[in-house]
Amino acid sequence: MKLLVKAPAKINLSLDVLHKRPDGYHEVEMIMTTIDLADRLELSRSDDGQIRILSQSRYVPDDERNLAYQAAKLLKDRFHVKDGVTIAIEKVIPVAAGLAGGSSDAAAALRGLNKLWGLGLSLDELAVLGAEIGSDVSFCVYGGTALATGRGELIEELPSPPTCWVILAKPYVGVSTADVYKKLDVSAIVHPDTKSMIQAIRDKDYERVCANVGNALEEVTLKQYPEVAQIKDQMKRFGADAVLMSGSGPTVFGLVRHDSRLNRIYNGLRGFCGQVFAVRILGERHLE
């Protein structure tokens, strides 16, 4: 039996860091939404009990370092599953980009294997399991739009944002989230206005959404990687309505409503950095 599952990327419309916790993690407030840029996972059940990862991308590990592998192992061990699985990952989301590609693959594996292995778990139960794998996995289990708190695993559903285009630009660098948090000076953070962003989303007010984008990690990554700052400047110059780095970077996204401006920004950036995508906000939750 085979099953196909999509694993959409996310962007952070707002990312705030409140303080460092006793467990070593940081307390965060993040507003995340899924976008129409997705990896695809093909799950094939096997009788030998083995977990195998297949991918054409040299950046995707095929062992226990892979988050989809970890998801399969977690379900297999926790629920005493005898079957094995081969997980073929078609990688579209850039790696180490601040778009939760690995976390979304893990979440897609959880959702897909829940069906393939007939476990009968709810999305809420899968999200709790996802938190054991990584901070973004719980959000990715649900998809859609949400406020994530704690270390990112506490999820409160929000309505989808106003419809618009999202232009993504990733320079030729990868960023380690752990390194960014290590260099973060919590006392010097300029905090985004999370409440105003939530209200703007609830009101479907595109201009106010654009006015309230913010990312407390930007300053650290921009200092370390000046090419990220250059992409931000270029996007603003080409006329994006709002420009922000997603997650710990290095991907920068711009929000755009008008097709004519979209083409200008997209074509202008293509000659300037490694990977450029123009996609729509999804913003709707997975049904199962």
Disulfide bonds with the S-S distance in Angstrom:
none
